[in-house]
Structures are given as C-alpha cells and as structure tokens.
C-alpha cells in the first residue's frame, strides 16, 4: 500500500521490465559472441584446409613434373650411330627415296633443345620429345604414318626451319664434302690445309711452329715466358692465315671449313664459312686426316 502511495510500485515494475530486457540483451550478446567465435573458428579451419589443399596440390604438381622429366630421361632412343663415308651416303639415299602424299613428310632443323616446334611435338608425340631434345641441335625427319622417325646431327646445321612436303628436305652439303672444299686444321703450333674435290684430297700443305709449351725453372720470369709464347703463337697464326688465304685464292673453293683449338679457330674464323673445334693432334698430315673424319661425321638417333 505504501509503495503504491509513494509511486514505488510502478518504479519497481519498470525496473523488473528493464532487468528482463537487459537479461535478454545479455543473452543476445552472448549468442552473438558465440556466433562470432564460431565464425572465426570456422574461418580459421577453412583457411587451414585451404592451405593443406594448396600444399597437396603443389606436391602433386611437383610429382607430376618430376615424373614427366623422369619419363623423358628414361625414354631411350631405339638406337644411335655415328655415320660417315659409305654408310652415311647409304642412309641419306634411303631417306631421299621416301615419298609420301602431299605434305606427308616432315623435315625440321631444330637449333634449340629447350623448345621444339609444335609440328615436331605433334608428329612425334610427347613421349618422344625428350629423345629429340636430347639429340638437338639436329635435323628431324618423320612421316605422317610414323614409319620414319629419326634425328640426324650433320656437320653443318642449317638455320631453323619446319616444312611438310612429299619428300624429306635433305641437302648433301649439310652432310658431305661435296664440290671443291678447303679444309684446315690450326693448333697453336700446327697448321694443315687441304684442298678436296668431292671428298678426295687433291692438294695439301702444312707446317709446325716452335712454340714454348712449358716454363722451365729458373731463367726468365713467368710473365716474360708468357709474352714470348704469345708472340710465337701470333706469328704462327699469321703464317697459318697466309697459307689458308693462298690455297683459297689458288683453288677458288665452294666452301672453307676451319677446325682446331677453339681459341685459335676464333682468331681465324673470318677466313671460313664454317668452323668447329677438334682435338686432332699429331703431325700436320695426321691432324688433318683425323679432323676431316671427325668433322664429316653425322650422329644418327632413331627416335
């Protein structure tokens, strides 16, 4: 009665309502906090799953890549052979005898072992790509029936090309010493130059120079020894260049090939159409015979 008189009953009722409302809001807040905590937890779980899946994907991709690389390495050529002379001529004759329908024979000069022409990959198949890359730089020949599939690395590789025709694109000048040829071998102390007609040597000149090869103990200094040796090599190169130029002028060759020590060849490269390094040693006559046989050798890889 007193509460009613003093108006406290209404206030108490209001307080109870507010307490109930506050309790309800607290429950809502707790529920929202739980939902947020669950959401954060769910997000973290999802991120962990994504990370695990990405790691698994990366692992599988790496396994696939390593498997492909292993397959390419494990894929061996059907056979390999070094060709020269009559054996080389016989193989080239056989390839030249192949005739297909229009655009049934693929010829490709591959100069880059990292990237194969699309036509080669399509014609040879992915499982043979590793073998062809291993043979590069090379000429690759195949037909649309897959009867022929062979890589030939000739002494003189033409610029990169890819061509479909009814026969294989074969130029004997890539493989053999056709026509009139000046062939030279130059080392730091040896020069040998021959003139060839259709692979047969018809003229030859060569000489040896006295070039210091070792610095003896005592005597002049190492620097003086190296200077003297360099002067001797320079004089030898001048005489070699003069001999090569003389035989070129006298024989008027179709081509000039220069072989020898890589650094030496680089000094005289402007005299030649084609150059190559060789380890041919011995006297001039022996050196040129060895170098000539090595240079005019074609590597065959049956894919």
Buried (B, 14 or more C-beta within 10 A) or exposed (E): EEEEEEEEEEEEEEEEEEEEEEEEEEEEEEEEEEEEEEEEEEEEEEEEEEEEEEEEEEEEEEEEEEEEEEEBEEBEBEEBEEBBEEEBBEBBEEBEEBEBEEEBBBBBBBEEEEEBBEBBBEBBEEEBBBBBBBBBBBBBBBBEEEEBBBBBBBBBBEEEEBEBEEBBBBEBBBBBBBBBBBBBBBBBBBBBBBBBBEBEBEEBBBBBBEBBEEBEEEEEEEEEBEEBBEEBBEEBBEEBBEBBBEBBEEBEBEBBBBBBBEEBBEBBEEBBBBBBBBEBEEEBEBBBBBBBEBBBBBBBBBB
